[in-house]
Amino acid sequence: MALENMRETMFAALCRRGASKKIIDDYDAHWRAAENAPGSPLPCPVCFSAGTKDSRLIPLPASGDMQRVKCYECGERFEFADSD
């Protein structure tokens, strides 16, 4: 599922940035809340780890079988598989 692949990509980005367990746990809670509230923005891991919790990932055109998103705030781009 693309959303699960997206989530894994975002968590990998947090880990690469050296995010603490607390930040990762907070991000997970924020992500899950957004998943359960249609229309709520999915948070950018770069902004979230820097303390900006109100960032928004926006979809970009797909590239082959890869989906892409970009953070509205910081401009960071992420790619993840469309499906397993």
mmCIF file of the C-alpha atoms, coordinates in Angstrom:
data_MODEL
# 
_entry.id   MODEL 
# 
loop_
_atom_site.group_PDB 
_atom_site.id 
_atom_site.type_symbol 
_atom_site.label_atom_id 
_atom_site.label_alt_id 
_atom_site.label_comp_id 
_atom_site.label_asym_id 
_atom_site.label_entity_id 
_atom_site.label_seq_id 
_atom_site.pdbx_PDB_ins_code 
_atom_site.Cartn_x 
_atom_site.Cartn_y 
_atom_site.Cartn_z 
_atom_site.occupancy 
_atom_site.B_iso_or_equiv 
_atom_site.pdbx_formal_charge 
_atom_site.auth_seq_id 
_atom_site.auth_comp_id 
_atom_site.auth_asym_id 
_atom_site.auth_atom_id 
_atom_site.pdbx_PDB_model_num 
ATOM 1  C CA . MET A 1 1  ? 0.000  0.000  0.000   1.00 0.00 ? 1  MET A CA 1 
ATOM 2  C CA . ALA A 1 2  ? 1.393  3.395  -1.004  1.00 0.00 ? 2  ALA A CA 1 
ATOM 3  C CA . LEU A 1 3  ? 0.477  5.111  2.268   1.00 0.00 ? 3  LEU A CA 1 
ATOM 4  C CA . GLU A 1 4  ? 2.395  2.520  4.288   1.00 0.00 ? 4  GLU A CA 1 
ATOM 5  C CA . ASN A 1 5  ? 5.408  2.911  1.970   1.00 0.00 ? 5  ASN A CA 1 
ATOM 6  C CA . MET A 1 6  ? 5.145  6.680  2.398   1.00 0.00 ? 6  MET A CA 1 
ATOM 7  C CA . ARG A 1 7  ? 5.062  6.305  6.187   1.00 0.00 ? 7  ARG A CA 1 
ATOM 8  C CA . GLU A 1 8  ? 8.167  4.075  6.123   1.00 0.00 ? 8  GLU A CA 1 
ATOM 9  C CA . THR A 1 9  ? 9.975  6.640  3.963   1.00 0.00 ? 9  THR A CA 1 
ATOM 10 C CA . MET A 1 10 ? 9.111  9.441  6.390   1.00 0.00 ? 10 MET A CA 1 
ATOM 11 C CA . PHE A 1 11 ? 10.309 7.439  9.400   1.00 0.00 ? 11 PHE A CA 1 
ATOM 12 C CA . ALA A 1 12 ? 13.549 6.596  7.583   1.00 0.00 ? 12 ALA A CA 1 
ATOM 13 C CA . ALA A 1 13 ? 14.045 10.338 7.001   1.00 0.00 ? 13 ALA A CA 1 
ATOM 14 C CA . LEU A 1 14 ? 13.600 10.983 10.728  1.00 0.00 ? 14 LEU A CA 1 
ATOM 15 C CA . CYS A 1 15 ? 16.181 8.317  11.559  1.00 0.00 ? 15 CYS A CA 1 
ATOM 16 C CA . ARG A 1 16 ? 18.684 9.713  9.026   1.00 0.00 ? 16 ARG A CA 1 
ATOM 17 C CA . ARG A 1 17 ? 18.312 13.104 10.701  1.00 0.00 ? 17 ARG A CA 1 
ATOM 18 C CA . GLY A 1 18 ? 19.153 11.548 14.087  1.00 0.00 ? 18 GLY A CA 1 
ATOM 19 C CA . ALA A 1 19 ? 15.729 12.206 15.618  1.00 0.00 ? 19 ALA A CA 1 
ATOM 20 C CA . SER A 1 20 ? 15.331 11.151 19.229  1.00 0.00 ? 20 SER A CA 1 
ATOM 21 C CA . LYS A 1 21 ? 12.925 8.394  20.260  1.00 0.00 ? 21 LYS A CA 1 
ATOM 22 C CA . LYS A 1 22 ? 10.590 11.048 21.679  1.00 0.00 ? 22 LYS A CA 1 
ATOM 23 C CA . ILE A 1 23 ? 10.466 12.930 18.362  1.00 0.00 ? 23 ILE A CA 1 
ATOM 24 C CA . ILE A 1 24 ? 9.867  9.674  16.480  1.00 0.00 ? 24 ILE A CA 1 
ATOM 25 C CA . ASP A 1 25 ? 7.088  8.687  18.904  1.00 0.00 ? 25 ASP A CA 1 
ATOM 26 C CA . ASP A 1 26 ? 5.522  12.167 18.649  1.00 0.00 ? 26 ASP A CA 1 
ATOM 27 C CA . TYR A 1 27 ? 5.742  12.022 14.862  1.00 0.00 ? 27 TYR A CA 1 
ATOM 28 C CA . ASP A 1 28 ? 4.066  8.613  14.876  1.00 0.00 ? 28 ASP A CA 1 
ATOM 29 C CA . ALA A 1 29 ? 1.198  9.963  17.002  1.00 0.00 ? 29 ALA A CA 1 
ATOM 30 C CA . HIS A 1 30 ? 0.850  13.006 14.747  1.00 0.00 ? 30 HIS A CA 1 
ATOM 31 C CA . TRP A 1 31 ? 0.915  10.821 11.600  1.00 0.00 ? 31 TRP A CA 1 
ATOM 32 C CA . ARG A 1 32 ? -1.728 8.440  12.967  1.00 0.00 ? 32 ARG A CA 1 
ATOM 33 C CA . ALA A 1 33 ? -3.972 11.322 14.011  1.00 0.00 ? 33 ALA A CA 1 
ATOM 34 C CA . ALA A 1 34 ? -3.712 12.752 10.489  1.00 0.00 ? 34 ALA A CA 1 
ATOM 35 C CA . GLU A 1 35 ? -4.535 9.346  8.976   1.00 0.00 ? 35 GLU A CA 1 
ATOM 36 C CA . ASN A 1 36 ? -7.683 9.156  11.089  1.00 0.00 ? 36 ASN A CA 1 
ATOM 37 C CA . ALA A 1 37 ? -8.867 12.671 10.255  1.00 0.00 ? 37 ALA A CA 1 
ATOM 38 C CA . PRO A 1 38 ? -9.583 13.003 6.521   1.00 0.00 ? 38 PRO A CA 1 
ATOM 39 C CA . GLY A 1 39 ? -8.215 16.266 5.172   1.00 0.00 ? 39 GLY A CA 1 
ATOM 40 C CA . SER A 1 40 ? -5.607 16.636 7.909   1.00 0.00 ? 40 SER A CA 1 
ATOM 41 C CA . PRO A 1 41 ? -2.086 17.201 6.597   1.00 0.00 ? 41 PRO A CA 1 
ATOM 42 C CA . LEU A 1 42 ? 0.503  14.448 6.810   1.00 0.00 ? 42 LEU A CA 1 
ATOM 43 C CA . PRO A 1 43 ? 3.553  15.980 8.522   1.00 0.00 ? 43 PRO A CA 1 
ATOM 44 C CA . CYS A 1 44 ? 6.963  16.509 6.967   1.00 0.00 ? 44 CYS A CA 1 
ATOM 45 C CA . PRO A 1 45 ? 9.649  14.642 8.956   1.00 0.00 ? 45 PRO A CA 1 
ATOM 46 C CA . VAL A 1 46 ? 12.248 17.361 8.307   1.00 0.00 ? 46 VAL A CA 1 
ATOM 47 C CA . CYS A 1 47 ? 10.031 20.153 9.620   1.00 0.00 ? 47 CYS A CA 1 
ATOM 48 C CA . PHE A 1 48 ? 8.678  18.007 12.450  1.00 0.00 ? 48 PHE A CA 1 
ATOM 49 C CA . SER A 1 49 ? 12.168 17.178 13.715  1.00 0.00 ? 49 SER A CA 1 
ATOM 50 C CA . ALA A 1 50 ? 12.995 20.903 13.586  1.00 0.00 ? 50 ALA A CA 1 
ATOM 51 C CA . GLY A 1 51 ? 9.936  21.716 15.712  1.00 0.00 ? 51 GLY A CA 1 
ATOM 52 C CA . THR A 1 52 ? 7.469  22.786 13.002  1.00 0.00 ? 52 THR A CA 1 
ATOM 53 C CA . LYS A 1 53 ? 4.513  20.485 13.535  1.00 0.00 ? 53 LYS A CA 1 
ATOM 54 C CA . ASP A 1 54 ? 2.099  22.174 11.105  1.00 0.00 ? 54 ASP A CA 1 
ATOM 55 C CA . SER A 1 55 ? 3.916  21.398 7.853   1.00 0.00 ? 55 SER A CA 1 
ATOM 56 C CA . ARG A 1 56 ? 2.081  19.673 5.012   1.00 0.00 ? 56 ARG A CA 1 
ATOM 57 C CA . LEU A 1 57 ? 3.234  17.106 2.471   1.00 0.00 ? 57 LEU A CA 1 
ATOM 58 C CA . ILE A 1 58 ? 1.691  17.777 -0.924  1.00 0.00 ? 58 ILE A CA 1 
ATOM 59 C CA . PRO A 1 59 ? 1.556  15.267 -3.782  1.00 0.00 ? 59 PRO A CA 1 
ATOM 60 C CA . LEU A 1 60 ? 3.670  15.693 -6.898  1.00 0.00 ? 60 LEU A CA 1 
ATOM 61 C CA . PRO A 1 61 ? 3.202  13.888 -10.220 1.00 0.00 ? 61 PRO A CA 1 
ATOM 62 C CA . ALA A 1 62 ? 4.235  10.231 -9.999  1.00 0.00 ? 62 ALA A CA 1 
ATOM 63 C CA . SER A 1 63 ? 7.409  9.057  -11.694 1.00 0.00 ? 63 SER A CA 1 
ATOM 64 C CA . GLY A 1 64 ? 6.854  5.562  -13.051 1.00 0.00 ? 64 GLY A CA 1 
ATOM 65 C CA . ASP A 1 65 ? 5.913  3.328  -10.143 1.00 0.00 ? 65 ASP A CA 1 
ATOM 66 C CA . MET A 1 66 ? 7.198  5.854  -7.603  1.00 0.00 ? 66 MET A CA 1 
ATOM 67 C CA . GLN A 1 67 ? 4.976  8.346  -5.822  1.00 0.00 ? 67 GLN A CA 1 
ATOM 68 C CA . ARG A 1 68 ? 6.418  11.704 -4.841  1.00 0.00 ? 68 ARG A CA 1 
ATOM 69 C CA . VAL A 1 69 ? 5.556  14.345 -2.263  1.00 0.00 ? 69 VAL A CA 1 
ATOM 70 C CA . LYS A 1 70 ? 7.016  17.707 -1.335  1.00 0.00 ? 70 LYS A CA 1 
ATOM 71 C CA . CYS A 1 71 ? 6.816  19.667 1.892   1.00 0.00 ? 71 CYS A CA 1 
ATOM 72 C CA . TYR A 1 72 ? 4.905  22.902 1.479   1.00 0.00 ? 72 TYR A CA 1 
ATOM 73 C CA . GLU A 1 73 ? 7.056  24.563 4.171   1.00 0.00 ? 73 GLU A CA 1 
ATOM 74 C CA . CYS A 1 74 ? 10.671 23.485 3.574   1.00 0.00 ? 74 CYS A CA 1 
ATOM 75 C CA . GLY A 1 75 ? 10.502 22.154 0.011   1.00 0.00 ? 75 GLY A CA 1 
ATOM 76 C CA . GLU A 1 76 ? 12.049 18.771 0.882   1.00 0.00 ? 76 GLU A CA 1 
ATOM 77 C CA . ARG A 1 77 ? 11.005 16.067 -1.593  1.00 0.00 ? 77 ARG A CA 1 
ATOM 78 C CA . PHE A 1 78 ? 10.405 12.394 -0.880  1.00 0.00 ? 78 PHE A CA 1 
ATOM 79 C CA . GLU A 1 79 ? 9.877  9.366  -3.147  1.00 0.00 ? 79 GLU A CA 1 
ATOM 80 C CA . PHE A 1 80 ? 8.308  6.037  -2.230  1.00 0.00 ? 80 PHE A CA 1 
ATOM 81 C CA . ALA A 1 81 ? 6.996  2.973  -4.019  1.00 0.00 ? 81 ALA A CA 1 
ATOM 82 C CA . ASP A 1 82 ? 3.392  3.176  -5.196  1.00 0.00 ? 82 ASP A CA 1 
ATOM 83 C CA . SER A 1 83 ? 2.692  -0.315 -3.842  1.00 0.00 ? 83 SER A CA 1 
ATOM 84 C CA . ASP A 1 84 ? 4.446  -3.428 -2.567  1.00 0.00 ? 84 ASP A CA 1 
# 
